[in-house]
């Protein structure tokens, strides 16, 4: 007869249960004893996270300026591409009107 649950690991620990870090620290840190001692556990957050339960990011305050900067660069590149396309079109149109200037055949004797 098969058992529904696998046997517990040595010491009676069931590793299938969520850890304190997964539940209390939003999966972004580990639980450690508080500095003052006692049974209270606090979160030691991973790099890039902060807050009592590791719920905030350090770069959260940078997201809006970073997004605006990226948009500004993209818009700037589009404007430069548009200007270059217009200049190229103007140059081609001028060469079509005066083909002798392009080939040097307009020699007057």
N, C-alpha and C positions, 0 to 999 in steps of 0.2 A: 504494500500500500504506500503510495507516494504522499509526502507531506506537502502541505500548501505553502509553507514558508521554509526557506533554507535555514540550516542551523545557525545559531549566533556565533560570532567570532569568539576567540578566547577572551575571557574577561567579561562576557555577557554583553558586549557592545553590538548594537544593531546598526551597521553602517548605511543601511537604506534610509534611515531617518534623516531629515534635513538637519544641518548643523546650525549652531547659533549664528554663525556668520551669514548663512544663507537666509535665515529668517529675520534676525534682528538687524543685521547690517546690510540688507538689500542685496546680498550676494557680492558686495563690493568691498568687503573687509573681513576681519576676523574679530572674534570676541576675546577680550583680555580683561583680567581683573582691574578694577578701578584703582587709581593711584592711592586713594585713601584706605585701601584694603576693604575687607568685607566680602560679601558674596555677590555684590552688584557687579555685573559685567558691562563694559563699554566697548564701543567699536574702534578698532584700529584700522582706519580706512586705507585702501590701496591708493597708489599714486594717481592723482587727478581727481580724487573724490574727497569730500569734506562733509561735515555736519554730524549730528548726534547719531544718525543711522546711515551715514554715507550716502545720503540722498541728493546732495548737491555736487556739482562739478566746479572745478576751478575755472575752466574755460567757458562756463556759461555766460559770464559777464562779457566775454570777448565775441560772442557769436554775432551780435548785431553789427558792431563795427567791422568785423571780418567779412560778413555778408555784403555790407555796403561797399567795402573796398574792392571785393571781387567784382561786384556789379559795375563799379566805376571803371575798373580796368577793362572789362568786357565792352562796355559802351564806348570807351576811348578807342579801343582797337577797331570797333565797327566804324566809328567816325573816320579814323585814319584810312581804313580800307575803302570807304566811300569816296573820300577825297582823292585817293590814288586812282580809283577807277574812273572818276570824272576827268582827272588830268590825262590819263591814258587815252580816254575816248576823244578828248579835245586834240591831243597830239595826232591820233589816227585820222581824225577829220581834216586837220590841217594838211597832212601828207596826201590825202586823197584829192584835195583841191589843187595842190601844187606838186604833181608827181615829178616834174623836172628838177625840182630842188633836191629830191631824194636821190635821184640817179645821176645828177650832174649833166643832163642832156640839154639844158637850157642855155647853150652857148650862142651868143649873138655875134655874127661876123659883120 
